Amino acid sequence: MKKIISITVVIFAFVSCGTTIKSQDGEPEILGKDGAAITESAIKKSMQFLASDDLNGRATGTEGIEKAAVFIETYLKDNGIKPYFETYRDPFEFINERAAKPGEIAMPIQGFNVVGVIEGNDPVLKNEYIILGGHYDHIGQAKEVNGDTIANGANDDASGTIAAMELGRYFANTKTNKRSILITLYAAEEMGLKGSSHLAERLKNEGINAYTMINFEMIGVPRAEGKPLAYMSGYNRSNFAPTLNTFAEEEIIGFFDKAQDMNLFFRSDNYPFFKALSIPAHAISTFDFTNFDYYHHVDDEADQMDYKHMANFLNKMIPALEGMMNTPTKDVKLNEE
């Protein structure tokens, strides 16, 4: 009996030191200094859906990406993340010239981004926005391997999509953000950054007071031992990376020497926001072209992802983001070129 009482006291004390919320499967999770804010199980559950064969590679304009969008919308709604526009969907139309065969007329494709908002808790700072995002589309089909032609895009970029979703869930439940947060998931990245370009221009035209933007791009696999957990494209264009590291009190975001040679800053969904809004906007990745063999490959599957790494990275990002969200001044700035 004494042992049972002791265990009960310990459990009560642990629960009391954090915030209790419900995870995706309805089980309680403890969010606090000593509790995991983002869990491997929650990440894996979302990944197993978004990177499943049932979505057929999530190509923009297909039934598969529609299923992905409904899943994301339901996730946002269930976790108290409100639509930023009238609905979660930000529709757009474009022509994919690359998809047309010689002599054919390319037909318009309908796409839509999914956009949610978490209002800040400060009466003044809530009017400033931090944008977190990732692209939820993929390429659909790829070269056949052992009878498989579905490119499920687990690392590219279901991993980044889930990163934005999970961080949104965390802040919607803990309400530890003074500035407001946009959770933005883009379609048609694989067709030329069409979704993010549309959304960035729309936000510009509506006069959004945007502070910074982070695009999570391929964070499903860890970097080599001894390297920082992640790197940031366009590292020297702003003081974003060192500022986040200062808030995190460790080097989470490092420098990738090949990023400039590969033009990574211009090749992902951060770039349209930098171009349209003139704000620090970067992609954060843990995939560095040496640690995963299945870029745009049918073997980019859910079972290839390292969920322990993903949870560790996202939990370390939380204090870094909280620092940026809550400082009274805008410490992240573009560098003069």
Disulfide bonds with the S-S distance in Angstrom:
none
